[in-house]
Amino acid sequence: MKSVVFSDNEKFGYGFIEGDEYRFRDIQNGGDENYRHINEKEFGILQQNGNVLNNPDDFYVSQKGFDPNLILNNRFFGKIRLGLIKHGYLKFHDLEVPVGIYESEIISSDIGDLCAINKLSYLNHYIIKNHVIIQNVFEMQTTNHSKFGNGILKDGEDPDVRIKLHIMNENEGRSVYPFDSMIPADAYLWGKYRDRTALMKAFETLTDNSYSHERGWYGVVEDNCVIKGTRIIKDVNLGPSTYVKGADKLKNLTIKSREDEPTQLGEGITLVNGIVGPGSRIFYGVKAVRFICGENTNLKYGARLINSFLGDNSTISCCEVISNLIFPFHEQHHNNSFLISSTLKGQSNMAAGANIGSNHNSRGPDGEMEAGRGFWPALSSTIKFDSHFASFTLIDKGNYPYEINLRLPFCLLTSNRETGCREIMPAYWWMYNMYATERNGSKFNSRDNRIVKKQHIVTDYLAPDSVNEIIEGRQLIRKWTAESFNCTEKNAVDILENKTERLEKVCVSCCGVEKSKNTVSMIKPSEGYSAYGDMLLYYAVKEVGKWCYDNKLTFKQFEQSVKDEQNYMNWENIGGQLVPRFRLEQMFADLGNGKYSLWEEVHQQYDRWWDCYEEDKTIHSLAVLHKIFKKTALDRKDWEKSVLHLIKTRNYIDREVRKTKEKDYTNKFRKITFSNNAEHDAVIGCMEDNSFVQKCIRNSIEIDKQIESISFS
C-alpha cells in the first residue's frame, strides 16, 4: 500500500494530465468565452465571506450574472468556472435549497447555472451542469484515467486492469468488455460464440473504437441532478435528472438517466465498475460489482449483483446473482439465489426459496445453466447444473440433484415424492394454465416502461423460438414412445394419436434428460403430443392469416411470393430479439471482414432486423404450415381445414382462459377469509369483470374475422 506523501507544491489543483490539461474539459463543456475574471470588489466580498482562492487569476464567473454574496466559506483550487449565480431556490420534491456554494472544497471544476451546493467536502475535476443540487457529500472526484465503467484501457495502462464481466460461466471463459451502450444482445453474442476467433476480435475492436483512450476526461453531472447524503462518488458520470440519496460508494460508473426516465440510487448502496440504464432504481443496501443493469431495472433490499448483466424491465431483491446473463423481464425475490452461472432468455421468474446450482460436482469450476424464455422454478426448488431447459418450463417444488437436458417447451417438470424420480408433462401450460399462457404477452408489454427501446423484445409465447422447440419436442415424444414400445416411430405416432390402451400400460421413458440411472417418465404423452400439434397449426395459420389480412393478399399470393422458406426455419434469441440464423451468420461474416467499426452500427443492424421481424416470422409460419401438411404448397382444402382449426382453437383458448381463471372465484378455500360473497367481490372483483378474460374474447372475435376474410386464391 502506498504511503501518504506530503508536498508543498504550490500547483495544487493543476497538472491533471501533461500538456494542455483542459483540452478535454473544453471539449466537454466549452471554452472560456462565456466567462470573465472576477473584479477587485467581487474578490473582496469573497474573502469577507470566508472563501479561499489559491489563484484568483484562474477564477472565472459567468457573464450572465454573478452574486459573490452567495459563495460562503469555501476553498477553491486550480481553474474554477462558475455559471449564473443569483438569489433564488431550487426545489426537488420537499427539498428546498438556496442557490449558491456553501462550505465546500472545489478543485479544478466547472459548476453550471443556478446550482445549489452545500457541504461538498471534496469536489475534484468535475463538470457540474445546470440546476444541480449537491448536499452533504464527502468525496466526489475524477481521476485522469477514468473510464466510467467501460471496459477499455487508457494510454499507458496494463491490460490486466481492464474491466471484464465474467458472464454465463464463472471460469471467465465467456468474459466480455462492458460498455455504456451495451444491450443483452451484444453480451449474448459476445459470450456465446467463443469458438469464432475473428468474431471475438471484432467485438473487442468495436469496443476500443467506441471510446477515447486518452487521459484527462472529466466526470459529468448533467442537468437537474440531485445528490444528497452520499459518501463517495469517484469516476462516475451521472445522466440528466439522476437522483442519488444516501449512497455509500459509487465508483467507476455510468449512470444513464433522462428527464422522462430518471434513475434513482438510494440508501446504503455500493456500486463499483458498472453501467446503470435509464429509469432504473437501486436502493436499500444493494451491492453490485462488475455489472450492467439495463433500462427500467430494479435492484433492492440487499440484492447482490456480481459479474452479471440484468436485462431491461427486470427486478432482483433480497438475492444473490453471480456471473449471470439475464434477458429482459426477469423477476427474482424472497431470498432465492443463483449459485451457478446462468443464461436466462427472458420472461423468467424465480419463486421464493428457489436455488439454482449448488456446490461443485467435479474438480473443475461450477458449470453453467441455460433456459429459454419463461423459465419458472417453483417454491423451494433446488436445481443442479449443468442444465438446459426449453422455453416456458415450470419446475415443481422439489430437489433435482442431477444435470438436466429438458427440450420440451411449455412443460411441467416434477420430482415424484415417493420414488424421487423425475416426471415430465409436455404442453402443461397449454392444457392446464391457459390464462397465464395467453396473458403472457400482454402482461409483459404493459410492464415495459422504457421510453427509448434499444433492446427489441418478443413477448408472444408462440414465436419462432418456442415453435421450433415444439417441433423438436414432438420429435422427441415420438422417439421416446418408439423406444418404450420397441416399435418404429411411425407406429409410435399411431399409438400417440389414437391413445391406445397400450399407452396407459407402458411408461414412456425420456432417455437423455437426466444424468442419472433413474427413469425419467412422461405424464400424458398422448395429450401433450396432440396439444403440441394444435399449437403448431394455430401459430402457423394465425401468423400467415394476419400477414395476408394486413397486406391485402390471398393465401396463394403470399405462398407463391415466398422463396427459400427453409432459410427462415432456424432462429436465435439474442437478448429478447428473435433473428433468423442466416441473418445472424451474415453479420458475423461482415464483422469478421471489418464491415462494422462501431457498436452503434451493429445496433442499427439489429433495428433493421426488427423491421423485418413480422415478415420473417410469417415466412417461418408458412414453412411450419408446409411441414405440418408435408407439402410444399397447400390446396384449397388444406387451407379451409386450417381456418376451421384456428377458429376451433380460439374457442378452446377462450374456454380454458375462463376455466383456469374461474378457479380463483369458485375455490371455496379462496373465500375463507371473507364474510360473504359481497366482501369477496369488493376485494377481488367479479369473474365477469375480469378485464383479461374479456380481452381474450375480443381478440378471438378479431382473429376469427381476419382469418375468415382471407381468400385462398
N, C-alpha and C positions, 0 to 999 in steps of 0.2 A: 504493500500500500504506500502511495506517495505521501511524503510528509508535507505539512503546511509550511509554505515558504514566505518569508517576509520580503517585501520590496518597497523601496521609497521612490519608485518610478513616478514621475510627475505626469506621465502619459496614461494614467489610469482612465479607462473608458475608450482608449484608442488601440489601434493595432489588431483589429478583428481578423483581418487577413492581410497578406502582403500586397503592395501596390495600392491601387485606389480601393480602399476598404468600403466605400459607399456605392460602388457601381451597381451592385445588385439591389441595394436599398432603393436607389433611384429608379431602377427598372420596375421595382415592385410598387413604389409609391410616388414617383415623380421627383423632379429635382427641387432646387431652392427657389425657383422663380415666383412661387406664390407666397413666399415668406419674406420677412425682413428681420434685421437685427433689432434687439430692444434698445430703447434710448436711455439716456442717463437717468431720467426721472423714474422710468419703469424699473431700472436696475436698483435704484434706491428703495423703492417700495418693496421689491422682492427681498432685499436684505432686511428691511424693517420687519417683514413678516416671517423671519426666521429661516429663509431659504439660503442654501449654499450652492454657488455655481463655480465649478472648478475652472471653467473657461467661458466667461461672458461673451467672448467673440464667436463662440460656437453655439450660442443660444438663440434660436430663431423662433419667431412667432408669426401667426397668420396675418396677412394683410387685410383680412376681413374683419378683424377685431381682436383685441387682447386686453383683458382686465387683470392686471397683476395682483389686485386685491383678492383674487380667487385662487392664488397659489400660496399655500401656507405650510411652513415647517417641512420643507423638502430638501433633498440633496440631489444635485444634478451633475453628472459626469459625462464627458465626451460630447459628441454632437447631438443636440436636442432640437427637435422641431415640434412646435405646438400649434394645433389648429385653433379655430374660433373658440374663444372662452369669454362668456358673458354671463351675467346674473340669470339664473333660472334653475329649474329642477328637472331631473329625469325620473320618470315613474315606470315601474315594472310590477305589475300586479299590485300588491300592497306596499311595495318598497318605493320610497320617495327619497332621493338623494340630491344634494345640490351639485350643480356643475362646478368643476374645478379640480385641483390636485392638492391633496392634503396628506401630510405626514407620510411621505413616500420617498423611496430612493430610485431614481431613474437614471439609467446608464445607456447612452447612445441609442435612443429610441425616438420614434415618431408617435405622437398622440394626436388623433384627429379632432374634428369639430364636436363641440358640446359633449365632452366626455366627463364622467364623474369618477374620480379615482381617489380612494381614501384608504390609508394604511396598507399600501402595497410595499412591503418591506424591501423588495428587491426586484426591479424590472431591468432586464439586460438584453439589448439588441432585439427589440420587438417593434412591430408596426401595429399600433392600435388604431383602428379605423374610427368611424363616426358613431356618436350616440352610444358609447360603450360604458357600462358600469363595472368597475372593479373595486371590490371592498373586502378588506381583511384577507389578503393573500400573502403568504410568507415568501414564496420564491417563484419567479417567473422569468425564465431565461432561454436564450437560444445559443447553441454552440456553433462554431464556424463550420462544423462537419454535419450539421443537422440534415436528416433525411425524412423526417416527418412520417415515419412508419413504412416507407417504401424500401424494398429490398434491393438497394443499389449501393454502390461504393463511391466515395468521394476521392478526389485526387490524393494519391499517396497512401491510401488505406490498405491494410492487409485483407485479402479475400476472406479470411476467417471471421471478420466482423460483419459480413453481410447477413442481414436478417432473412431467415427462411421459415416457412411454415411447413412443419412435418405432418401434412395431412394424409389421411387414408391408411397410413402404415407407420407405426411408431419407430421403425428402424431407419427412418429418414430416406428410404429408397424412393419415396414419391414426393419429396420436398419441392416446394415452389417458392419463387420470389414474390412477395406481396407487392401490390402497387395500388394507389388510391382509386383507380377506376376499375379494379378487378371485380368481376362478377362470377357467380358459381360456374358458368360455362367455361370461363378461362381456367379456373382452378381444376375443374374436372378433366379437361383435355390435357392439361399440363401434367396432372398427377397420374392419369390413366395410361397414356401411350408411351411408357418409358422405354420401350424397345425401339422406338423410332428416333435415332440419334439426331438426324437432321432437323426433325420437328422440335426436339428439346432445345437444340442450339438456337433455332429460330425464336422460340419463346423467350429465351434469355436475351437475345439481341433486341427483340421488341421492347422488353422492359428497360434495358440500358438506353435505348434510343429515345425513350419517352421522357427522360429526366436529365437535368444538368448534373454533371459530375464535378463542377467547380464548387469550391468552398465559398462561404460568405453570404448565403441566403438568410434572410431574417424570418423569424416566426411572425405570423399574421393573425390578429384578432379582427375579424370582419365586423361590419356594421351591426349595431343593435344587439351585441352580445352582453350577457350578464354573468359575471364571475364573482362569487362571494364565498367566504368561509372556507377557502381551499388552501392546502399546504404547499404542494409543489406542482408546478407546470413547467416542463422542460422539453424543448424541441417539439412543440405542439402547434399545429395550425388549427384555428377554430373558424368554422364557416359562419355565415350570417345567422344571427338570432340564436346562436348556441346559448344554452342556459346551464351554468355549472354552479352547483351549490354543495358545499361540504365535502368535496372530493379530497381524498388523501394524497394520491400521487397520480399524475398524468405525465407520461414520458414517451417521447418519440411516437407521436400520433398524428394522424389527420382526422379531424372531427368534421365530417361533412354535414352541412345544415343549410336550410333555406328558410326564408321568411314564411313560406307556406308549408314547410315541413321542418319545423325546428327540432333540433336534437337536444336532449336533456341528460345531463350527467349529475348524479346525486350523491347522497351521503355515504361516506366511508369507502368509496371505490378506489381500486388501484388498477390502472390500465397502463400497460407497457408494451411498446412495439406493436402497434396495431392501427387499423383503419375502422372508423365507425361511420356507417351510412346515414343519410339524412332521415329525419323522422324517428330516430332510434331513442330509446330510453334505457339508461343504465343506472341503477341506484341500489342502495341498501346493501353495502358490504361486498359487492361483486369484485372478483379478482380475475383479470384477463391478461394473458401474456402471449405474445406472438399470435395474433388473431385478426380476423376480419369479421365485422358484423355488417350484413347487408342493409338494405333500406327497410325502414319500419320494423326494426327488430327490438326485442326486449330482453334485457338481462337484469335479474333482480333477486333479492332475498338470498344473498350469499352464493350465487352461482359462480362456478369456476370454469372458465373457458380458456383452454391452453392448446396452442398449436392447431387451431381449428378455424374453419370458415362456417359461419352461421348465415344461411340464406335469408333472403327477403321475407318479411311477414312472419317471422318466427319468434318464439318465446322460450327462454330457458330460465327456470328459477329453482333454487334450492338443490342444484345438481352439479355434478362434475362431468365435464366433457373434455376429453383429451384426444388430440390427433384425429379429428373427425372432419369430414366434408359433408355438410348438411344442406340439401337443396331447399328451396323456399317452402313456406307453410309447414313448419315443424313446431310441435308443442311438447314441452317437457317440464314436468313439475314434480313436486311432492317427494323430494329426496330419492329419486332414482338416479342411475348413473350409467355412463358408457365407460366400461373398463377396457375397452378394445377399440382399436382404430376402425372406424366405420365410414361407409359411404351410404347415406340415405338419400334417395332420389325424390324426396319431396312429399308433402301432404301426409306427414307421419305424426304419430302421437305416442309418447312414452307414458304409460299409466303408472300410478303410484307404486313404488317398490320394485319396478322392473329393473333388472340388472343385465346389461348386455356385456358379455365377456366375463372372464374370471382369471384365475391365476394361470401361469404358464402350463401348457401341456406338452412342452418339448424343451430341449436345451436352448432353442433359439428364442428370439423375441416373440411377443404375442403376435398372432396373425391379424387378419382383417375380415370385416364383415361387409357385405353389400346387400342392400334391399331396394327393391323397386318402389314406385310411388305407393303411398297408402299403407306403409308398414305400421303395424299396431300391436306391440306386445302388451298383453293384459296385466292386470294387477299381480304383483309379486311373481312375475315370470322371470326365470333365470335361463339365459341362453349362452351357450358356449360358442367358441369360434373354432376354426374358420367356418363361415356360413354364408349362404346366399339364399335370398328369399325373393320370390316373384312379387309383382305388384299386388297391392291390396291383400296382403297376408295378415290375418288375425290370429294371434297366438294366445291360446287359453292359459290361464293360470297353471303354473307347474314348473318342474325342473326339466331342462333339456340339456343333459350332460354331455352330449356328443355333437360333433360338427354336423351341420345340416345343409343339404343342397336341395331346396324345395323350388320346383319350377312350375307349380300350378298356381295361377293367379286367382284372386278373389276367394281364396280357400281359408278354411279353419284348421289350424294345427293344434292338436290336443295331446296331452300325455295321460294315458289311461291310469286312473287312480289305483286299480288293482294290480295290473301287470307291469306298469311303468313304461310300457311300450308306446311309441308314437302312433297317432291316428290322424288321417287327413280327410277332410271333406271338401272336395273341389266345388267351386261355384257357390260357396256358402253365402256370400253376400247377396248374390242374385236370388237365391232361393229363400233366404230367411231374414234378410235385413235390407229390403229394397228401399225403405225410407232413407236410411243412411247412404245407400249406394246412389240413389238419384239426387239426394241433397248435396252430394259431394261437391260438384262443380259450382253450384250457386253459392254454397257456403263459403268457399274459398274466394270466389270473386267478390263477395260482399265484404270480406275481410282485407281486401287488397287496398290499403290506404295510400299507396305510393302515388305521388303526383307525376313524376317522371319515371317511366318504367323501362329501365335499361335491360334488365333480365326478363326475357319473354318467358311466359309460363303457361303451359297447357294444364287445364284443370278438369277436363272431361274424363270421366272414369273409363269410357270406351274410346281409346285413341290408338294410333298405330303401335305404340309400345305394348300396351296391355292386350290388344287384339292379337299381336304376334305371339305373345305368351299364351293366349288361349289356344291358338293353333298348335303350338308346341305341347300344351297341356293335353289336348285331345290325342295327339300322337303318343304321348306317354301313357295315357289311360289305356289306349288300345294295346300298346306294347306290354304293359303290366298285366292286363287281362289275359292276353295270349300266353304269357309266361305262366300265369297262375293256373290256367286251364289246359296248359300244354297243347295249344292249338295255334292255328295261323291267325294273323291279325284280321284277316277277312272274316273268319269265324268269330273272332272276338267282337267285331262290330255288330254281328248278328246277336250275340249274347247281350251286348250293352243296349242296343236299340230296342230289342224285344223283351228285355228284362226277364229272361228265362228263370225258371225255378233253380237252375244250377247256380245262378249268380248269388242267390240267397244262402246257398250251402257252402260255397267256396270263398275263402278270404282272398281278396285281391291284394297281393303284396307289392309294395313300392320299392323296388330294388334301387340302390344307389342314392337314396335320400338321406340316410344317416350313416355315419361312420361308426357302426357298432354291429354286433351279432344279433341284435334284436330285430324282430319283424316289424316293419312299418306297414300298417294296413290302411286301406282306403274305405271310408264310410260313404255309402250311397254312390258307388261309381257310375251306375246307370243314370241316375238323376243328374249327377254332375256332368256327365258326358253330354246328355241331352241339353242341359242348361247352357253349356259352352256353345253348342250348336246354335241355339236360339240367339245367344249374344252376338255371335259372328254375323248371322244373317241380318239381325236387327241393325247392327252397326253399319254393315255394308249398304243396305238399302236406304237407311236414313241419310247417310252422308252423300251418296250418289243422288238421291232424290232432292236433297236440299240444294246441291250444286246446280242440278238441272232446273229447279224452280227459280233460283236466284238469277240464272243466266239465260232463262227462257229457251231451254234446249229440250228436245226429246231425249229419251234414254239412248236411242240408237245413234243420234247425232253426237252425243258425248262419247259413247263407246267407240265409235269409229274415229273420233278425233285423238284418241289416246294412243301413243306409241311407246314401246319399250316399258310396259307397265311393271315388268319384273324388277326394273331398276328401283322401283318405289316400295319394294317389299321389306327391305332391311332398314331399320331406323335406330337412332341413338337418342337417348335422353341426355342432353347437355345442359345441366343446371336447371332443368324445368322446361326448356325448349326442346321440342322433338324435331329431328332433322333426318332426312333420308341419308343413308350411308354414302351413296355416291356423291352427294354434295359435300359431305364431310371429307371424303377422300380427295376430292378436287382441291379443297382448301389446304389440306395437308401437303399436297404436292406443290401448290403455289407458295406456301410458307417455306418449304424446303428449297425452292428456287429463288427465294428472296423477293417475291412479288410484294409482300407487305413489309413496311418499315416501322409502323407504329401500331399499338394496340387499338387505337381508335379506328383504324382501317379494318381490323378484324371484327370489331363491334359493328361496323357498318355492314359487313358481310352477314353477320347474324340478323341484322334488320332486313336485309334483302331476302334471306331465307324465311323470315317471319311473314313477309309479304306474300311468299309463295306457299305458305303452310296449308291454307284451305284447299288449294288446287292439288298440292302434293298428297294431302290426306285423302282427297276424293279419288285420285288415281289409285292410291293404295286400297281404298274401299272397293273399287271396281275389280282390282286384282283378287281381292278376297272373295268377291261375289263369283268370279270365274272359278276360283279354287273350290268353292262350295259346290257348284254345279258341274265341276270337272269339264268345263268348256272354255273355249277361247272367245266365244260370242254367245249371248243369250238369245233365245227366241221369245216371241210374244208370250207364250205360255209360261216360260220361266219367269219373266218379269211380272206377269199378273199374279203368279203364285207368290213371288217375293213381296209384292204390295200387300196381299192379303195377310201374309205372315207378319209384316210390320204392324198392321192395324191390330191384329190379334195380340201381338207382343205389347203394344201400347196399352191395350185393355188389361193385360196381365200386370203391367207395371203400375197402373192406377190402382188396381185391386190390392196388390201387395204393399204399395206405399200406404194405403189406408189401413190395411190389415196390421202391418207392423207398427204403425203409429197408434192404432186403437188399443194396443196392449197397455199404453200409458194411462188410458182412461177406463178400461174395463177390469184391470187387475185390482181386486179388492184390497190387496195389501198396499197399493199405491194411495189408498184413501183412508188408511187407518189413523192418520194424524189430523184428519178433517172431521168436523162435527156433522156435516151434511154435504150434499152434492153442490148446494149453492156456494158454500165456502170453497170447496174444491175448484169449482169453475171460476170463482173470482180470483183465485191464486194462480191456477194452472191454465185456465181457459177451457173453452169447449172444443170438442173434436171438430165440429162443423166450422169453427172459426179458425182452424189451423191454416195459416197462410200458405205453407208449403204444399199441403195436400191440394188446396185449391189451385195453386200454381201448376202442379203436375197435370191436373185435369185440363187447364187452359193450354199447356204445352201439347198434350195429346190431340186436342182439337186442331191446333195449328199444324202439327206434323201430319195428321191424317188429311187435312185439307191440302197441304202441299203435295203429298205423295199421290193423292187421287187425281190431282190436276195434271200430272205429268203423262204425256202420251208416250207410247212405246216407240213409235216412228212417225 
